[in-house]
């Protein structure tokens, strides 16, 4: 009887298929110099076609050492970045074939202590960094310095597309903003007003959410008045004070879109002014404090950015690249989870481990 067992594809099979040397294939797969970009592209396409999977154990023998990864993430907003860290840690525990030394670095918030913390780790022998970029213009020089030191950078939660980073993982920010706009367009009274409350408009993730929000609102509900966005800079105190100022100076808005996880101070200000439940609110992310407000109707919906999954994917992509030489797609966008009163029970049991 014919043996139909599939023999794994190796470098030799790729070389034979293209009529080139094994050495050329090896250089292409591991991004070594000495071949043209056209040849490299042909090798990578053939490797994909033949379902090539590197021998992790053999590559590990060549490395003969552990990988060192530094994770640079802010302390605030903790309800987002803590589960993101959990996702990275879970992925490390599942990694096989290579010992991984993982070091977590924290700083107060994006734009406060981030550059200094990363700079301090540049000369410590790390193979890769996982980090969140706030204002990319502040990071440009630093990211080029990391590339010059052959430190591979994986962006998570927000991207730095003009930089030499390996890739990025984040929620689809434009889609998230568009969903928020559609929800408010269907629930805010005609001729009503809506306002977005954001983090920092130097952060790409926040800008893309606002673009998606404004574009969708103009399409679905041009009759609604869009007020200028309020920047909270991820500061709970600033978010609270800015919201109070908004509510005290003139008629309150009919709808609010909070496009960061920094929603609790905004909700507190609304509650103190007796407006919680009278204003349609769409928040971002899911954590324990939001559950009763969603169940009671105080919050219309929240758009969860799935931080655990973001962290898990970011490490897995970086690991595969460092160990197996498999380059991930440049940008990975996750679809946000839409959490409403009708389906919130489907998500609450997952909160302790954020594993969804």
C-alpha positions in Angstrom: 0.0 0.0 0.0 1.2 3.5 -0.9 2.8 5.4 2.0 1.0 8.7 2.1 2.9 10.1 5.1 3.9 13.7 4.3 7.6 14.3 4.6 8.3 17.7 6.2 9.8 20.2 3.8 13.4 21.3 4.4 15.8 23.7 3.0 16.9 21.1 0.4 13.4 20.8 -1.0 13.1 24.6 -1.4 16.5 24.8 -3.1 15.6 22.0 -5.5 12.2 23.6 -6.4 13.9 26.9 -7.2 17.1 25.5 -8.8 19.4 27.4 -6.4 21.9 26.4 -3.7 21.1 25.3 -0.2 23.3 28.1 1.1 21.3 30.7 -0.8 18.0 29.4 0.7 19.6 29.5 4.2 20.7 33.1 3.7 17.2 34.1 2.6 15.4 32.4 5.4 17.6 33.8 8.1 17.9 37.3 6.5 21.7 37.1 6.0 23.5 39.2 3.5 24.8 38.1 0.1 21.6 37.7 -1.9 19.3 40.0 -3.7 15.9 41.1 -2.4 14.3 39.4 -5.5 15.9 36.0 -4.6 14.9 36.4 -0.9 11.3 37.1 -1.9 11.3 34.0 -4.2 12.6 31.8 -1.4 10.1 33.1 1.1 7.2 32.5 -1.3 8.3 29.0 -2.1 8.8 28.3 1.6 5.2 29.3 2.2 4.0 27.2 -0.7 5.8 24.1 0.4 4.7 24.7 4.0 8.3 24.8 5.3 8.6 24.6 9.1 12.1 25.2 10.5 13.6 22.6 12.9 13.3 24.5 16.2 15.5 22.1 18.1 18.3 22.3 15.5 18.2 26.1 15.6 18.2 26.1 19.3 21.4 24.0 19.3 22.9 26.7 17.1 21.8 29.4 19.5 23.0 27.4 22.5 21.7 30.1 24.8 18.4 31.5 26.2 16.6 34.4 24.6 16.4 37.6 26.6 13.3 39.7 26.1 12.5 43.0 27.8 8.9 44.1 28.1 8.4 47.9 28.5 4.8 48.8 29.4 3.3 51.6 31.5 1.7 51.1 34.9 -1.4 53.2 33.9 -3.9 52.3 32.7 -3.5 49.1 34.8 -6.9 47.5 33.8 -5.5 47.4 30.2 -1.7 46.8 30.6 -1.9 44.3 33.5 -3.9 41.7 31.4 -1.6 42.5 28.4 1.4 41.5 30.6 -0.5 38.3 31.6 -0.9 37.4 28.0 2.9 37.8 27.4 3.6 35.7 30.5 1.2 32.9 29.4 2.8 32.8 25.9 6.3 32.5 27.5 5.1 29.5 29.6 3.9 27.8 26.4 7.1 28.4 24.5 9.0 25.2 23.7 12.6 24.5 22.7 14.2 27.6 24.0 14.7 29.0 27.4 13.3 32.5 27.7 14.4 35.1 30.2 11.7 37.7 30.4 12.1 41.0 32.2 9.2 43.4 32.8 9.9 47.1 33.0 7.3 49.6 34.1 7.0 53.4 34.1 4.2 55.7 35.2 2.4 56.2 31.9 3.0 56.7 28.2 5.1 59.8 27.8 6.4 59.7 31.4 9.5 57.7 31.9 9.2 55.5 28.9 12.2 56.7 26.9 14.5 56.6 29.9 13.5 53.1 30.9 14.1 51.8 27.4 17.3 53.6 27.0 18.6 52.1 30.2 18.2 48.6 28.8 19.8 49.1 25.4 23.3 47.8 26.4 22.1 44.8 28.5 22.2 42.1 25.8 18.5 41.8 25.0 17.5 40.0 21.8 14.1 41.8 21.6 11.9 44.4 23.1 8.1 44.4 23.4 6.8 47.9 23.9 4.0 50.4 23.4 4.9 53.5 21.5 3.1 56.7 22.6 4.2 59.8 20.6 6.2 58.3 17.8 8.2 61.4 17.1 9.7 61.1 20.5 10.6 57.4 19.8 12.1 57.8 16.3 15.8 58.2 17.4 15.5 55.5 20.1 13.9 52.9 17.8 16.7 53.5 15.2 19.3 53.0 17.9 17.7 49.7 18.9 17.7 48.6 15.2 21.4 49.5 14.9 22.1 47.3 17.9 20.2 44.4 16.3 17.5 44.5 19.0 14.2 43.4 17.5 11.3 45.5 18.5 7.7 44.3 18.6 5.0 47.0 19.1 1.8 46.2 21.0 -1.3 48.2 21.6 -0.1 51.1 19.5 2.2 51.2 16.4 5.2 53.1 15.1 4.8 52.4 11.4 7.6 54.7 10.2 10.1 52.9 12.5 12.3 49.9 11.8 10.2 47.8 14.2 9.5 44.1 13.3 5.7 44.3 13.5 2.8 45.4 15.6 -0.3 43.9 17.3 -3.3 46.0 18.3 -7.0 46.3 18.1 -8.3 47.7 14.8 -8.6 51.2 16.1 -10.4 52.7 13.2 -13.0 49.9 13.3 -13.4 50.4 17.0 -14.1 54.1 16.6 -16.5 53.3 13.8 -18.5 50.9 16.0 -18.7 53.4 18.8 -20.1 56.0 16.3 -22.7 53.6 14.9 -23.9 52.7 18.4 -24.3 56.4 19.4 -25.9 57.2 16.0 -28.6 54.7 16.8 -29.3 55.9 20.3 -28.5 59.6 20.7 -31.6 61.8 20.0 -31.7 63.6 16.6 -29.9 66.9 16.7 -28.1 65.8 19.8 -24.4 66.3 20.6 -21.6 63.7 21.1 -18.1 64.1 22.4 -15.1 61.8 22.4 -12.8 61.6 25.4 -9.3 60.3 24.4 -5.9 59.8 25.8 -3.1 61.6 23.9 -3.5 62.6 20.3 0.1 62.0 19.7 -0.6 58.3 20.1 -1.5 56.6 16.8 -4.1 54.3 18.4 -6.1 57.2 19.8 -5.9 59.2 16.5 -7.1 56.2 14.5 -10.1 55.7 16.8 -11.1 59.3 16.5 -10.8 59.2 12.7 -13.0 56.1 12.6 -15.4 57.7 15.0 -15.8 61.0 13.2 -16.0 59.4 9.7 -18.7 56.9 10.7 -20.7 59.5 12.6 -20.7 61.8 9.6 -21.9 59.0 7.4 -24.6 57.5 9.7 -25.7 60.5 11.6 -24.8 63.8 10.0 -27.5 65.5 12.0 -25.5 65.0 15.2 -23.1 67.6 16.5 -19.6 66.4 17.2 -17.9 68.4 19.9 -14.1 68.8 20.0 -12.4 65.8 21.6 -11.1 66.0 25.1 -7.5 64.8 25.8 -7.0 63.2 29.2 -3.4 62.1 28.5 -4.2 58.8 30.3 -4.3 60.8 33.6 -7.3 59.8 35.9 -7.3 63.2 37.5 -7.2 65.1 34.2 -10.0 62.9 32.8 -12.1 63.6 35.9 -11.5 67.4 35.9 -12.0 67.8 32.1 -15.3 65.9 32.3 -16.5 68.0 35.2 -15.7 71.2 33.2 -17.5 69.8 30.2 -20.6 69.0 32.2 -20.7 72.3 34.2 -20.2 74.7 31.3 -23.3 74.4 29.2 -25.8 71.7 28.3 -24.4 68.2 28.8 -23.7 66.1 25.7 -26.1 63.4 24.7 -23.4 60.8 24.0 -19.9 60.2 25.1 -17.3 57.9 23.5 -14.3 57.1 25.9 -11.7 55.6 23.6 -9.2 54.5 26.3 -9.5 52.3 29.3 -9.3 55.5 31.4 -13.1 55.6 31.8 -13.7 55.3 35.6 -13.0 59.0 36.4 -15.2 60.1 33.5 -18.0 57.9 34.9 -17.5 59.2 38.4 -17.9 62.8 37.2 -21.1 61.8 35.4 -22.4 60.1 38.5 -21.7 63.1 40.7 -23.6 65.3 38.3 -26.6 63.0 38.3 -26.1 62.2 34.6 -25.1 58.5 34.6 -27.8 56.7 32.8 -29.0 59.9 31.1 -26.1 60.1 28.7 -25.4 57.4 26.2 -21.9 56.1 26.9 -19.6 53.8 25.0 -16.4 52.9 26.8 -13.3 50.9 25.9 -12.1 47.6 27.4 -13.8 45.4 30.0 -13.0 45.2 33.7 -14.9 44.4 36.9 -15.9 48.0 37.7 -17.8 48.3 34.4 -19.9 45.2 34.7 -22.7 46.6 37.0 -22.9 49.7 34.9 -23.4 47.7 31.7 -25.9 45.5 33.4 -27.9 48.5 34.7 -27.8 50.4 31.4 -25.5 53.1 32.7 -23.1 52.2 29.9 -24.5 51.4 26.5 -21.6 49.2 25.4 -17.9 48.7 25.9 -15.4 47.8 23.1 -12.9 45.4 24.5 -9.4 45.6 23.0 -8.5 42.1 24.1 -5.3 43.0 25.9 -4.5 39.4 26.9 -4.6 38.3 23.3 -2.6 41.2 22.2 0.2 40.4 24.6 0.1 36.7 23.8 0.3 37.3 20.0 3.1 39.9 20.4 5.3 37.5 22.2 4.5 34.6 19.9 5.4 36.6 16.8 8.6 37.9 18.3 9.6 34.4 19.5 9.0 32.7 16.1 11.1 35.4 14.4 14.0 35.2 16.9 14.0 31.4 17.0 12.8 30.2 13.6 13.4 33.2 11.4 9.7 33.5 10.5 8.8 37.1 9.9 5.2 38.0 10.9 2.9 40.1 8.9 3.8 43.8 9.5 0.5 44.7 11.1 -1.9 42.4 13.0 -5.3 44.0 13.8 -7.7 42.3 16.2 -11.4 42.9 15.9 -12.8 44.5 19.1 -15.3 42.6 21.2 -18.6 44.4 21.5 -19.9 44.0 25.0 -23.6 44.9 25.7 -26.1 44.3 28.4 -27.4 41.3 26.4 -24.1 39.5 26.2 -22.0 40.8 29.1 -22.5 37.5 31.0 -20.6 35.8 28.2 -17.5 37.7 29.2 -17.6 38.1 32.9 -16.4 34.6 33.8 -13.3 35.3 31.7 -12.3 38.4 33.6 -10.0 36.9 36.3 -7.6 35.6 33.7 -8.4 37.9 30.7 -7.9 34.9 28.5 -10.2 35.7 25.6 
